[in-house]
């Protein structure tokens, strides 16, 4: 009797355990983890200035990552059981869900979850206590420096072209002699074009003083301002919304420290501008687009500083509109960080009715904001780095100061190497120049040249603190995507869909309703491009490829230094639990890697070198999500790679790999396999069990082999399929009819096997709304095509005419035609 009661008690405990466990996992996923991630996102504002807080935040990040790994492990187990049960008989399914099996699967799980929860809560409490103890707010009310119209830097270097182009759009013209005379005066005055938006100035906003009305000394200008052509190749992220009105808006955009504010200051203080506009107004917008404050500043500048203003914003706007009609004005809105289309249209409404010829000059770091505010007559100006020769002259001034560079030939050689890394960014030259100027010795300069910029000390107003704001002002989901990219080397060319698929595999992309995760990720990428974090790769003008500016890369390396590692030396002491890593080391040294790193913590591993050795420690990568063996010399993958049950993205492109392991079917969670430009010639039929596959890039031979595998229709999530071969077995289109996520181009071979309109309709091509091109072959390419009477019926059955609204082209046999 006691034995029976004991068994019943055990059974009751085992059955109850999954329900209790599910509740704990749900609490961890829906409450504790989001709360911890939000605290990390908010508290990062203070971690760069406080080393103790920095340590606490990283401990919280580690605890959060461990909890996420645990949750993913449970989800993966459930997914594996679901897929395995699908191939079992009813009896086998019952056995797999038996009490003994459930007990084995969940044995010790509750303890693991409690441990993760306790660790997470402890780390979270320590961060909150650290913030309280130091009197820090999780998000500062205002972090942006205030800019004014006053130029404070010592000397002008370059920017004459940009200055003259902007002046032309403003309607300010001058003779060549007048421009040369102006340049000489500016040089004597020592005014710079080298400050960034963090230019030194009063920490307290100065009220713009009353300016007397002046009669314009220049001829009236054309109503339509000329377009600037220097950014015509830039992608348009938002359609221009301001298509009419007397007042044009010209935006200047670029990364922090590039000189946007200084260019605006120089133009604002130009004598020709003073003469051309009756009144000039400078407004520092900063991180908060405060409509009421800015409206008051504009009114006070155009009338009297001490004027009594109405308290109602509507009355303010009416008063502003009246004043604008009597004075031709130049309004500079400096440093816009965030604004919605609705906010801008509301603010711009009274301004657009100003006196004809008035202009608004906007500076911003965001390309999408630049396109949002630009009027149709003004192409946004992208401010890029100074030309090499001009930048070198400026860099020498910063680094040598009053010393003659000619007296230090060796330092000039080192300086040129440092100068190249800064990519023409004036604020970076000032930052490094200050560090170099402190000690004009070869050892000191060589040390700075050999170390990363983010490893150098930085003060407020230097380049990294300036660029760090671009990181800190990112939404939580974009910040993780951006930080992850620091594991790639500088100048790495990111493919548009490649990086998005990796973000999805890493779990960085949050679901949004019924949208595909890849579409959400594309929006993330475009948002980062709009913030000038990614730029079009100049080496691939005709492709969707992007690079990060070196200084942006340095910024994100600093922000993710304990999470992402670009390893070039295996002899360094490992003190962090890195999650993402690129290895740029000699292949022979990799055999010792298991003794160097916490391999079970890695989520991403990328080899940037051609491997010459077999990997014996793949099975230790228990949490790996992204594995890149791109370009490796391995002819085959070790069987141990099939133990990586968490793997989502496998890149073996440009490799010597000729075949995949037979047990590839065990990688149930694979979403992307990139074997393009590899030596792969065949593919195992068990690939059809990888039902989560979204992308399968194969060489031509392997693609043709794939098209003949039975059960291909199981890959219903697949987005790409180069070829499909019609086979008369259980219905000619049984595999293809459910693959409705297919995109791009699809070539269907052996259509001669289709005998009727009804059979052709089974392809359900009408449901494949994302396809752009179809290539239809009646044969398989090995025999001569013999026409048959039923071909017209087959064409009708394929419903091609219904596809004309989405397809760009269709090719029938050897005859192709465009759909229009």
N, C-alpha and C positions, 0 to 999 in steps of 0.2 A: 504493500500500500504506500509506504514512504517513497519507494522507487518511482511509482506511478505519479505521485504528487510532485516529486522532484522533476520528472520529465515534463509534466504539464506546466510547471513553473518555468522551466527553461524555454519551452515552446512559447509560452505567453511572453516572456521577455524578448525572445528573438523576433516575434511578430510585431511587438510594440516598438522595438528599436528603430526600424525604418521611419515610422511616423514621427517619433521624437527627433530623429536625426534630420528628417526633412524640415521640421519646424526650425531647428537650430540653423540649418543651412540657409533657409529663407530669411531668417533674421540677420544672418551675416551678410547675405547678398543685397538685401533691400534696405537695411538700416545702417549697420555698422560700417560696411565698406564705403558707401556713398558719403557718409558723415566724415570718415577719415580722409577720403580724397578731397573733399571740400576744405577741410582744415589745412591740408597740405597746400592746396592751391592758394588759400588766403595767407597762410603764414610765410610763404616763400618771399613775400615782400620784405621780411625782416632778416631772412637767413643770410643774405649776402653781407650784412654789416655786423653780424653777431655770430662768432664761431661756435659758441655753446649752443645757441638756438639752432644753428646749422646741423650740429650733431644730433640733436633731438629730433629734428625733422627727418633726417635720413633714417633714424631708427624707426620712425613711424612709417616711412616709405617701405623699408624692408618688411615690417610686420604686415603692411597692406599687400605687398607683393606675395608674401607667403600665403596669406588668406586667399588671394585670388587663385594661386596655384592649387590650393586645396579644393576650392569650388570647382575649378576646371577639371580636376581629377575625377570628382564625382560625376560631373556631366559626361566626361569621356567614357567612364565605366557604363553609364546608362546607355549611351549611344552604341557602345560596342555590343552590349547584350541585345539591344534592339536589332542590330544588323545581323548578329549571329542567329538570333531566334527566327529571323525571316527565312533563313535557309534550313531550318529544322522542321521535323515533323511535329504534329500536335503533341505527341508523347515527349519528344525532345524538349519542346517548349515548357511543358509541365515540369520536367526534371530540372531544367535550368532555373525555374522559379521555386524549387522546393525549399523547405525549411533549412536543410543542411547547406544548400548553396547560398541562400540569403544570409545565414549565420556566418558563412565564410567570408562573403563579400563585405559585410558591415562590421566584422569583428574589429574592435578597437577604434572604429570610426568616430563614435561619440567623444571619446577622449581626445582624438586629434582635433575635432572641431572646437571643443572647450578650450584646448590649449591655444588654438589660433585666436579665439575670441578674447581670452585673457591677455595674450600678448598684445593684441591690437588695442584693447582698452587701456592697458598700462602705458603704452607708447603715446596714445592720444592724450591721456591725462597729463603726461610729462610735458608735452608740447604746450598744452593750454596753461599749465602752471608756469612754464618758461616765459610765455607771452605776458602773463599777468605780473610776474616778478620783475620783468624788465619794462613794464608799462607800455608795451607795444600794442597797437591796434592791428587786427588781422588784415585790414585793408586801410592804408592811409587815406585821409580825406583828400589830400592833394600831394602829389609827388613831383609834378612837372615844374621845371624852373620857369620863371617869368621872363619874357623877352620884352625889350623896348625898341624904339626906332633908333636908338643911339648906337653908333659903331664904336667898339672899344678895342678891337684887335689891331696890331701895329702896322700891317703891310698888305698890299694887294698883290695877289698872284693869280693870273689868269682870269677866266670867266668873262673876258671881253665879248666873246661871241654870244654867250647866253644873255649877257646884259643888253647888248644891242638888239638882239631878237625880241626880248621882252619889251624894251623901250619902243620898238617899232609897233608892236601890237597895242601898246598903250597910246599910240598916236603921237609919240614924242619923236620928232625927227631933227636931224642936225646935219650940217655939212661935214665933209671929211676933216677939214681944217679944225672945225669946232670940236669934233670928237677927239682929234689928236691933242688939242689944247686941254681938253677935259682930262684925258688920260695923264698928261703931265702934272696937272694940278692934283689929281688923286694920288699919284705917286709921291709927290712932295708932302701931301697931308698924311700919308701913311695909313690909309684906310684899307682894311682887308676884305678879301672874299674867301676867307678860310675858316670862319667859325661855323659851328653847327647850330642846331636849334637850341642847344644848351649854352649859348653864349653868355658870357658873364654880364651881369647887369644888376640893377637894383633888385634885391630880394622882395622888395615891396613894390607893387604896381604903382607907377607914377600916373597921376591924372594928366591927360593930354591938355596942354595949355591952349588958350584961345589963339587962333591964327587969323590974322587980318586977311580980308578978301583981296585977291589980286586979279587984275585983268590978264587974260591969257595973252602971252607974247608970241605964241605960235599960231600957225594957221589951223583952221578947223580941220578935223580929220574925217575920214570916211566913216560912215555909220557901221559898216561891217569891218571888223578887225581881221587882219590877215592871220592865217593859220601858221603855226610854227611846225616845221617839218622834222625836228630832231627826235621826235618820239612816235613817228607814224607807224613804226613796226610794233609798238607796244600793244598787247591785247586789250580790248575794251571790256571791262568787267561790268559796267552798268551804263545803260544808255543815258545820254545827256537829257536832262529833264527841262532845262531852261532854254526854250527855243525862241523866245521873243523878249522884247523889252529894250530900253535905251541903254542899260548898263550891262556890259559884258563881264564875264568872270574867267580869269586866266589862272589855272592852278600850276604850281611847281611842286613836284614830288620827288622823293628819293630817300635812301636810307639815312638814319641818324648820323650826324657828323659830317655830312657831305657838303654843307654850305648853303642850304636853302634860306635860312633866316638871314644870313649875311648878304646874299644876293638881293633879297627883298629890302634890307636896310640900305644897301648902296643905291638901289633904284629910288627908294623913298627919299633919300637925301640929295639926290641929283638936282643941280640947279635948273636943268631943263624941265624936270618933272615939277619942280616948284613953280616954274613959270607957266607950265601948261595947265595945271589944275588949280582951281580956285582954293580948294581946301584939301588937305591930306589927313587921313585918320589912320592911326596904328592901333590895332586891337590884338592882344595876345589871347588866343582862344584857349589853349592848353587842353587838359584832359576832360574838362566839363564844358559842354556847349551850352552856356548860360545865355539864353536869348535876351532876358531882361537886362542883365548886366551889360551886355555888348550894345544893346540898343541905347542905353543911357550914356555909355562912353561915346558913342557916335554923335548923339545929340549935343553933349557937352562940348565936344571938340568943334562942332559946327556953329555953336552959339557962344554961350558963356559958361565957364567951368562951374560957377556957383549958381547957375540957374535952378529955380525950383521946378522939379519935374513931377508930373502926375504919378500916382502910385499904381494905377491900373495899366497893365501891359497894352491893352487895346488903345488907350489914350496916348501912350508913348508911341505906338506905331503910327497913329494919325499925325502926331506932331513931327515925327521923323519924315514921313512922306511929304509934308508941306515944305520942310527945310531943304529936302533933296532936290526939289524942282527948281530952286533958284541958284544952285551952286554946282559947278562941275567938280566932282570929287574923285580922289583916289583913296580907296579903302583897302588896307592890308589886313587880312585875317591870318595871323601867323600861328602855325602849329596846331592844326585841327587834328584831333586824335580819333574821335568817334562821333558819328552823326548819322541819323536816319534820313531817308529821302523826305519824309514828312516834316522833320525838324527843319531841314534846309529850305524846303519850299515855303514854309511859314515865315522863316527869318528873311528870306530873299524877296518875298512879295512886295514890301514897301520900297526896297532898294532898287528893284528893277524899273521903277517908275521915275527914277532920278533924271537929272538933266542929261540930255544926249551927249555922249562922249565920255561920260564918267566910266570908271573901271574899278573892278574888285580884283585884287591879287591875293591868292590863297597859297599857303605853304602847308604841306602835309607829308607824312611818311607813307601814306596809303594810296596806292594807285587807284583802288576802287572809289575812294573818296574824291580823288582828283577828277575822275570821269563823272562822278555824280554831280559835282558842283559846276563843271565846265559848261559854258554856253556853247551853242552850236558853232559859233564863229571862232572859238579858241580851242586849239588842240593842247591838251596838257603837256607841260614841259617836264621831261624826266632829267633831273640833274645827276650826272654821273661823275666819276672821279676826274681829277685834273689830269691833263696830258702828262706823259712821263717826264718830258724835259722841264716843264713848269713845276711839276710836283717835286722833282729833285732839287730845284733851286729853293723851293719853300722848305723842304725837309732839311737842307743844309742850314738854313737860317735857324730852324728849331733846334737842331742837334748841336751845332757848333757855337751858336750865339755870337758873341763878339770875337771869337777866335777865327783865324783864317783857315778855311778847310784845306787850302793848299799845303799847309804846314803838317797835315796829317794824312798822307797818301794812303796808308794802310787802313785807317779808319774810314776813309772814303770808300774803299773797296767793300768793307763790311757794311757800311751805311747803305750802299746801293742794293745789297741783298735784302736788308731790312726794308728798304723803301719799296722794293718790288712786292713784298708781302702785303703792303698797306693799300694797294690798288687805288692810289690817287685820292684817298680820303683825308681831307685836311685835319680833322680833329684827331685822327689816328697819328698823323705826323706830329702834332703838338704833344700828344701823350707820350709817344716813344721818344720824341726829341727831348722832352724834359728828363726822362730817365737816362738817356745817353749823355746829355749835357752835364749831368751830375758828376761824371768821371770820364775824362777823355783818355781812356787807356784801352789797349787792344783786348786785354782779358775781359774787361767789363763789357765792351761792345760785343765781343764774341759770345759771351754768356747770354746776352739779350737776344742776339741773332739766333742762337741755338735753342732757345726755349720758346714755348708757346706764349702768345700775347696774354692769354687768360691767366698765365702763371705769374705775370708781372704785377707789381702793386699799382693800384688805380685809385685816384681821388675822385670826389664828386666833380662832374664836369668833364672827366676824361672819356675816352671812346667807349670802353666797355660799360661803365655806368650809364652812358647815354643810350647804347644799344640794348642794354638790359631791360630798359623800359618796354622795348618792342616785345620782349619775351613775357614780362610780367603782365602786360595788358592783354595777353591772349586769353580767350575763353579756356576753360579747363580742358575741353576735349582737344583743342588745337595745341595747347601747351605740351601735352603728352606726345602728340604726333611730331611736333617740332623737335622736342628733346631727343626722341629716338633717333633722328637723323644724324646726330653727332657721332654715331658709331661708324659712319661712312667717312672715308678720307676726304680731304679738301678736293674740290674740283670734280667730285663724283657726279656723273650725269644720271639724274633720276628720270626713268621713264614714267610717263603720266600714270598709266595703269599699273605699272610695276610697284610703285611706292604705295599706291592706294590699296592694292591687293595685300601688301605686307602689313599695312596698318590694320586692315580687316583681320588678317591672320593673328595679329598681336592682341586683338580685342580692344583696340583704341577707338573704333568707330561705334558710336551708340546707335541702336535702332531708332528709327523715326517713323512710326506708323507703318504703312505698307511699302515704304521706299526700300529699294534694294540697298544693302550695306555699301556696295561699290558706288552707288550714286551719291549716297551721303558722304562717302570718303572723297569723291571728286569735288564735292562742294567744299570740304575741308581744304583740299589742295588749292582750289581757286581763291579761297579766303586768304591763305598764306601767301599766295602770289600777289593778291591785292595789297598785302601789307609789305611787299618788297622783300619778303623772306626767301622766296624762290624767284629766280629770274630765268628767262628763256636762255637755254644753252646756246651760245653763239656758234658753237661747232656743229649744231644740228638745227639749222634754220627751218628745214622742211619737216621736222619731227617734233612731237610733243615731248620734249626733254628739257629738264630744268637743272640749274645749279644754284648753290648757295654762295653768296659773297664770302670771301675768306674771313672777313670781320664778323659776319653773321655766324659763321661756323665757330669761330673762337668764342662768341657769346654763348652759344648753346652748349659748347663743351664745358664751359665754366658752370652752367646751370645743371648739367647732368653728370658731373665728374665722378660721382660715386655710383652711377647707374649704368653708364655707357662707357666702353673702353675701346680705344683704338690702339692696340698693343703692337709695339715695334721692338720690344725687348723682353724676353722671357725671364731675365735675371732680376727684374724689379720685384720688390716684396709685394705680395698680394694682401691687402688689408681690407678690401671691400667685397661685398657680395654682388658683383656685377651681374646684370641681367642681360645686357646686350653687348656683343663684342665682335670686333673685326681683328683678325690676326694678319699682321703684315710682317711675318718672321720667316726665317728659313724653314723649309719643310722638314728637314732632318731633326729639328729641335722639338717637333711637336709630340714626339713620343713621351716626353716628360711632362706634358701639359696636365695630365690627371693629378700630378703631385703639386701643381702650381695654383690651380684654380678650384673654386667651388663649382664644378661642372654641373651638378644637379640643380643649381640655381639659375643657370643660363636659360633664357628664353630665345635668344637670337645668337647665331654664330655664323660669321662670314669669313671665308678664307680669301685673302687678297693676294695670295701667292700660289704658284703652281706646285701642287703637292706631288711628292715623289715617293711617299711612304703609305703603307696601309694603316688606316686608323683602327686602333684596337680598343678605343674607349668610347665609341659612339653610344654604347648601351648605358653609359653614365649620364647621358643628357636627358634625364627623365622628364624635364619640363620644357624641352626645346619646342619652339613653335615655328621658327624660321631658320632654315639651314641652307647656306649657299656654298656650293662647291664649284661655282662658276669658273671655268677655265682650268680645272684640275687635270692632272695627268693620269688619274686612276682609270683603268679600263673597266672596272666593275665596282659596285658598291658592296661593302661587307654585309653579311646577313644580319649583323647586329643592328643595322639601321632600321630593320623592321620591328625592333622593340620600342621604337620611339612613338608611343601611342598618342602623344600630344601633338605631334608634328602636323602643321597646317600648310607650310610652304616649303617646297624643295626645289632648289635651283641647281641643275646640273648642266646648264647651257654651256656651249663652247668647250665642252669637255671631251675626253677620249672614251667615255663610258659607252659600251656597246649593248649592254642589256641591263635590265633591272632585276633585282632579286625575285625569286619565285614567290616569296611570302610578302610581296608588296601589298597584298590584300589586307594585311594586318594593320596598315596605317589608315584606319577607318576615318580619321579626321582630316585627311589631306584635302585641301581646297585648291591648291595650285601646284602643278608640276611643270617646271620649265626645263625642257630638254632640247630646246631649239639650238640649232647649229652644233649638236653633239653627233656622235657616231652611232647613236641608237638606230637599229634597223628593224627590230621586232618589239612587240610589247605583249606581255602575258595576258591571256584572256581574263584572268581574275581581276584585272583593272576595273572591270564592270562592277565590282563590289565596293569600289570607292565612291559611294553615292553622294558624298559631299563635294566632289570635284567640281570646281567652277571654271578652271582654266587648265588645259592640257596642251602645251606647246610642244610639238614633235617635228622631227625632220620629215621630209616627204615620204621616204620609205616606210617609216613607222606609222605615219598618218594613214597611208593606204592600207597597211596591215590592220590598224585600228578599225577602219571602216567596214571590215568583214567579220569582226568579232560578234558572235551572238550575245544577246543581252546588253548591247550598247545602250538601249533605251533606258536602262537603270540609271544612267548618268543624266538625269533630268535637269540638274542644275548647271550642266555644262554650257558655257557661253561661246565656245569656239569649237568648230568641227570642220576641218578643211575638206574632207571627203566623206561621202556616204555611198556605199555600194548596195544596190537593190538586190535582195536575195529572195527567191520564191520559197519561203518556209514560214508557216504559221502566219501568213499575211505579209505581203511584200514590204509594207511600211510600218510594221508593228514596232520597230525600234525608234523610228524617226518621229512618229506622230505625237509623242509626248514631250519632245525636246524643244520647248517653246522659249527657252532663254538664249537660243543661238543668236549670235551677232556676226557682223562682218560679211564674209564670203562663204558660201557653201557650194561645193561641187557634188552633184548627184550623178553617179555612174550606173550604167547598165539599166537604164529606164526601159530598154526593150523587154525586160522581164515583166513589165506592167501590161496587163491585157485589156483593161477596161477603164472607163471613167470612174467607176465606183472604187476600184483599187487605187487609182491615182489620188482620189479624194482622201484616202486614208493617211496620206502624208501630212495633212493638216498644215500645209504651208501658209494658209491664211492666218493661222494662229501665231506664226513666227514673225511678230511685228518688228523685231529689232534687226532682221536681216537686211543688208544693203545690196548684195549682189548674189545672183544665182547663176551657176554654170551647169547646164543640163546636158548630159551625154547619153545618147541611146545605147552606145556600146561601152566597153570598159577600156577602150583605147588600144586594144590588141587586135581587134578585128574590123573589117570593113562594115560600115553601117548600111543595112538593107532596109529601106523604108517599108512600113506596113500600113494598111488601111486605117487601123485604129488610132494612129498617132494624134490626129486632131482631137479625138475624144479624150485621149490621155492629157493633152495640153489643157483642155477645158477642165478636166477633173482636178488638175493641180491648182486650179483657181489663181492662175498667175495674174489675171487682169485685176483681181481684188488687191493684189500686192503692189500695184503701180504707185500708190500713194506713199509707200515706204521704200521700195526698191529703187536703186539708182540705175541698175542695168541687169539684163538677163541675156545669157548666151545660150543658144540652142544648137547643140552639136558643134559645128565649126562656124556657124553664122551668129554673130552677135549684133544686138541693136540696143540703143539707149531708150529708156522709158520716158525721158523728159521730165 
